[in-house]
Amino acid sequence: MDLDFVEESNEIVCSIFYQLKGSERHFGVTLLNKNESSIKLMEFGDNEHFTNLESMILQANPENKRNEFCCIINLPKGLEGEKILNIFKLCDVEFLEKDPKDFSRSDVKEDLDIIRKEDAKYDANINVYERALFALKAALLHTN
């Protein structure tokens, strides 16, 4: 099923790691653009209406090309999850809900070498993006 979801036609795979700490909502996001061979990592906080999440999705998929854009997310249960589902519906974005264990922090160099198939030098500051790296792991699991 995962392989059917992430199709050859999907130009951009957006992996989203959601974390609620107290009343603070945080997202870690990895955007894998297969046509450009690029990886973008980002993190942001959000409010109870998830306006930053909606803005990010609209900016990542500006032409609303449903068949070229897909999301992978660890969807929370309850009202928080319902609100996020509504954002996906409003933005007309397909998504695949994944188990939180698929979003795990692992060795960044190892993960990126899966894509590059070679050694490379990485910016030491990449470890600052902890939540985005959780998202990177899930994206790599489902695009390989």
Secondary structure as GFF3:
##gff-version 3
##sequence-region A 1 144
A	DSSP	alpha_helix	2	5	.	.	.	ID=ss1
A	DSSP	beta_strand	12	21	.	.	.	ID=ss2
A	DSSP	beta_strand	24	33	.	.	.	ID=ss3
A	DSSP	beta_strand	38	46	.	.	.	ID=ss4
A	DSSP	alpha_helix	51	60	.	.	.	ID=ss5
A	DSSP	three_ten_helix	66	68	.	.	.	ID=ss6
A	DSSP	beta_strand	69	73	.	.	.	ID=ss7
A	DSSP	alpha_helix	78	90	.	.	.	ID=ss8
A	DSSP	beta_strand	94	97	.	.	.	ID=ss9
A	DSSP	three_ten_helix	100	102	.	.	.	ID=ss10
A	DSSP	alpha_helix	108	116	.	.	.	ID=ss11
A	DSSP	three_ten_helix	124	128	.	.	.	ID=ss12
A	DSSP	alpha_helix	130	143	.	.	.	ID=ss13
###
